[in-house]
Amino acid sequence: MRTDPKRLDADHYPYVADVPPRFNDMDALRHLNNVALAAVYEEGRIAMHRELHMDRHREPGTRTVVAQVNISYLDEGHYPETLKVGCAISRIGGASYTIEQGLFQGGRCIGVCDTVIVNTRDGRSHPLAPPFREALKAFQIEEPDHG
């Protein structure tokens, strides 16, 4: 899978969270396990949402759920060095949005992740409330050119 070179630079992301790896995140070779890295991306997404105070912008009776996660592993991560998770909103749709992330350790990008989040009410997609949409724009970047 080809990765946009901009995503390999931590400066590309308007929000960056530091996430220390846990001892149980590593395998017998002291590499960070791929499943554990999925949780690191999640920590970054949650930190970004907290920074934006998304709960205060949510329409009553709605919730957001992860609909899709795509992770590309580019290099090995190692315990115990802190990970940096870059986060950006790359797309805001009617009832969903996409978060693109880069995972960095020791100044190098070790992976990228794209997550689609869907706003729901009563188990069905529901339009994003205008205040929620506006809050997301604080960390929105230009959509990549897929042409």
C-alpha positions as CSV (number, residue, x, y, z in Angstrom):
1,M,0.0,0.0,0.0
2,R,1.4,3.4,-1.0
3,T,1.4,6.1,1.7
4,D,1.2,9.8,1.1
5,P,4.6,11.1,2.0
6,K,3.1,14.0,4.0
7,R,1.7,11.4,6.4
8,L,5.2,10.3,7.3
9,D,5.9,13.7,8.8
10,A,4.7,14.4,12.4
11,D,4.3,18.1,11.5
12,H,1.5,17.1,9.1
13,Y,-0.8,16.5,12.0
14,P,-2.5,19.3,13.9
15,Y,-2.8,17.3,17.0
16,V,-0.2,15.0,18.5
17,A,-0.6,12.8,21.7
18,D,2.2,11.1,23.6
19,V,1.4,7.5,24.4
20,P,3.8,5.5,26.5
21,P,3.8,1.8,25.6
22,R,2.9,-0.7,28.3
23,F,5.2,-3.6,29.1
24,N,2.5,-6.1,28.0
25,D,2.4,-4.4,24.6
26,M,5.7,-6.1,23.5
27,D,6.3,-9.5,22.2
28,A,9.2,-11.8,23.1
29,L,11.5,-9.9,20.7
30,R,10.7,-6.6,22.5
31,H,8.8,-5.4,19.4
32,L,5.5,-3.7,20.0
33,N,2.7,-6.1,19.0
34,N,0.5,-5.1,16.1
35,V,-2.7,-5.5,18.1
36,A,-1.3,-3.3,20.9
37,L,-0.5,-0.6,18.3
38,A,-4.2,-0.5,17.3
39,A,-4.9,0.5,20.9
40,V,-2.3,3.2,20.7
41,Y,-4.1,4.7,17.7
42,E,-7.3,4.5,19.8
43,E,-5.6,6.4,22.7
44,G,-4.6,9.1,20.2
45,R,-8.2,9.4,18.8
46,I,-9.6,9.7,22.3
47,A,-7.1,12.3,23.4
48,M,-7.9,14.4,20.3
49,H,-11.7,14.1,21.0
50,R,-11.1,15.2,24.6
51,E,-9.0,18.2,23.4
52,L,-11.9,19.2,21.2
53,H,-14.4,18.7,24.0
54,M,-16.5,16.6,21.6
55,D,-18.9,15.4,24.3
56,R,-20.2,19.0,24.9
57,H,-20.9,19.3,21.1
58,R,-22.8,16.0,20.8
59,E,-26.6,16.1,20.1
60,P,-28.5,14.5,23.0
61,G,-29.3,10.8,22.3
62,T,-26.5,10.4,19.8
63,R,-23.2,8.5,20.0
64,T,-20.3,7.9,17.8
65,V,-19.0,4.5,16.8
66,V,-16.0,3.2,14.9
67,A,-17.2,1.9,11.5
68,Q,-13.8,1.1,9.9
69,V,-10.1,1.0,10.8
70,N,-7.3,0.6,8.3
71,I,-3.8,0.3,9.6
72,S,-0.6,0.1,7.6
73,Y,2.5,-1.1,9.6
74,L,5.6,0.6,8.2
75,D,8.3,-0.2,10.7
76,E,8.8,-1.9,14.1
77,G,8.1,-0.2,17.4
78,H,10.1,-1.0,20.5
79,Y,9.4,-0.9,24.2
80,P,9.8,1.3,26.3
81,E,10.2,4.5,24.1
82,T,7.2,6.8,24.0
83,L,5.0,6.8,20.9
84,K,3.7,10.0,19.3
85,V,0.3,9.7,17.6
86,G,-0.5,12.4,15.1
87,C,-4.2,13.0,14.4
88,A,-6.1,15.0,11.8
89,I,-9.6,15.1,10.5
90,S,-9.3,14.3,6.8
91,R,-13.0,14.2,5.9
92,I,-16.3,15.4,7.4
93,G,-19.4,13.9,5.8
94,G,-23.1,14.1,6.6
95,A,-23.1,11.6,9.4
96,S,-19.5,10.5,9.6
97,Y,-15.9,11.7,9.6
98,T,-12.5,10.2,9.0
99,I,-9.5,10.6,11.2
100,E,-6.1,10.0,9.7
101,Q,-3.2,9.2,12.0
102,G,0.5,8.7,11.9
103,L,2.4,6.8,14.6
104,F,6.0,7.9,15.4
105,Q,8.8,6.6,17.5
106,G,12.3,8.0,17.7
107,G,11.5,10.5,15.0
108,R,10.4,7.9,12.4
109,C,7.0,7.0,11.2
110,I,6.2,3.4,12.1
111,G,2.6,3.3,10.8
112,V,-0.4,5.1,9.6
113,C,-4.1,4.6,10.3
114,D,-7.4,5.8,8.9
115,T,-10.6,5.5,11.0
116,V,-14.2,6.2,9.9
117,I,-16.4,7.3,12.8
118,V,-20.2,7.3,12.3
119,N,-22.6,9.4,14.4
120,T,-25.6,7.3,15.4
121,R,-29.0,7.5,17.0
122,D,-31.0,4.5,17.9
123,G,-28.5,2.2,16.1
124,R,-28.7,4.1,12.8
125,S,-26.6,6.8,11.2
126,H,-27.6,10.3,12.2
127,P,-26.4,13.6,10.8
128,L,-23.6,15.3,12.6
129,A,-24.9,18.3,14.7
130,P,-23.6,21.7,13.4
131,P,-21.6,22.4,16.7
132,F,-20.0,18.9,16.4
133,R,-19.1,19.5,12.8
134,E,-17.6,22.9,13.6
135,A,-15.5,21.5,16.5
136,L,-14.1,18.9,14.1
137,K,-12.9,21.6,11.8
138,A,-10.3,22.7,14.4
139,F,-8.1,19.7,13.4
140,Q,-9.3,19.3,9.8
141,I,-6.7,19.1,7.0
142,E,-7.1,19.2,3.2
143,E,-8.4,15.9,1.8
144,P,-5.6,14.0,0.0
145,D,-5.7,14.0,-3.8
146,H,-6.5,10.4,-4.9
147,G,-6.4,11.2,-8.6
